[in-house]
Amino acid sequence: MNNLNDRRFYYPSQQITENAIVKDYDELYRYSVEHREEFWAEQAENLFWHKRWDAVLDKSNPPFYRWFPGARTNIVYNALDRHQQTPVRNKLALIWEGEPGDVRTFSYHSVNREVSQFANVLKSMGVKKGDVVTIYMPQIPEQIFAMLACARIGAVHSVVFGGFSHESLADRINDANSRVVITADGGYKRGKVVEMKSIVNKAMELSPTMEICITIRRANVDVYMENGRDYWYHDLVGLPIASYKCETEVMESDDMLFLLYTSGSTGKPKALVHTHGGYSVYTSTTHRMVFDLKPEDRYWCAADPGWITGHSYIVYGTLINGATVVMYEGAPTYPYPDRWWKMVDKYGVNILYTSPTAIRSLMRFGDSWPKRNDLSSLRLLGSVGEPINPEAWKWYHEIIGNGRCPIMDTWWQTETGGFMITPLPITPLKPGSASKPFFGNEISVVNEEGREVNVGEEGNLVIKSPWPGMTAGVYKDNQRFIDTYWSKYSKQGWYQTGDSAKIDEDGYFWIIGRTDDVIKISGYRLGSYELESIMSSHAAIVESAAIALPHPVKGNCIHIYAVLRKGYEPGKELEKELIGHVITHLGPIAKPEEIIFVDQLPKTRSGKIMRRVLKARALGLPEGDLSTLED
Ligand code: WTA
């Protein structure tokens, strides 16, 4: 998909360059890597700290780096409290539109009040500093308020994406020992109500630690509520305890802010930990510089807050910068394929940040849908989640951006907290390339031994230096953190990203894809292991292997090779049943494209499934080194 031969640069207009916050990449980059700690200390000065740091970076115990140790703050203090003393108080923080067309807007002043109320409700339910609160919600303002309310009182939120099944939700609740879950009765998607509380009810049956469920009324769904366990949010906010005032808890820089579960190459999804201090500095700096944020901007990140993109660039980095955030509940194609473009027009959106999958899926409907709306307010565009193919890039650039808007193709991960490789508005762009490392980051493409590969050659993408947005680790599993990310290049002390990439002769990075068993489907992240273990729970299945194959819209799609138990007949009926089985147990985002029945799976002599062989065969590519193949 990447096209290294497309040598044409796209240059930003003079107006963009002249007004850009960062005017010279090379010079600032050099300074930022030669004086990394000074650079980040300068950025940290933009935030409020109750107590300053003893050191910028404690690297005494790698890979457990500690940023701004000794400092005290709370990310919510920077995202909400301090704005109350400035004119930002009266600015719109959030413009929200529901799929049915209902609109709600909130100033920074009113978000602050909503969050305080929510925080007091949580306190009344016994939530304390350090407790993990699970959030499973549609994209409504309360999803953001719930996150901020947890952080305000020092609780740790664990947001589970609303597209996951009750079992996936229960796994995450149980792993985190979470006592309280926040949900809504339902939300709107494609003109239908997705019932969420009933999914939570089923999850709670599988979660012995779960004591309390707080439900927001959104879609007027009839739901089952159990006395002493289930509470309507609107009942609780009516109580005197839910006042509009709530002190923001002062936290240590490296106290936990949130857990976010994500798929790795082996085992069940793991919870990555992000903390208050370094994450505040990293998300706000990257957001300001890359999206070149102006006080009057209206910024729309169309991701779901349930993924890292939403955490960093809808909620935290964004609000710290005092931005006006646009948020939409439903499907981009409902009721017509120009719903998004209508929103850009209606709200005068200046910056739009989305995924290549979304762009490709809207591109399919042709140019007439965007063209019947006024998109002239747009100044910058963004892309994230998967490589963007040059065709989609060009459509986004020409048709949505009218050739005027630079595209910020941001490469990063749940683990990195924020953008790692990204253009700036001043960067000459190549369609399909994420350009160059963000400030402070030394990033390379190396071979298995850790030697840098030649220009244009594919290799493993590694990060050689620590950065303030980096995850503090895997929740309660230090060994897994070391094994997953730091063992391959342990001699050098580099972070292994799991992605392969190339660097071209201009020093531009071209991300190719995952090298492990992580599957990126529509920009969402799933693991082969998760899919395979759900498959094995079906009576017909002996074993299976899930791989990702290219898909014109989703980027990748899931294909599963399955070995049947004796007595089961392969066929369309069974395939349909198994696809349904995966959706029921993992969630609709995990829907396999195809299930292929086989007699056996290619394995190494030690019994490991060789998924790369299946993939190569499916694509008609060379199968590579087969010396370890068993049969
Ligand atoms: C992929 C999402 C190419 C990559 C923020 C990475 C990308 C994984 C890009 C992390 C991009 C993300 N170009 N690939 N601009 N952005 N990826 O944790 O494979 O959901 O490792 O974080 O997405 O996915 P995650």
Residues whose N, C-alpha, C, O or C-beta is under 5 A from the ligand:
A	BS01	WTA	S383 V384 G385 E386 P387 D409 T410 W411 W412 Q413 T414 E415 A434 T497 D499 I511 G513 R514 G523 R525
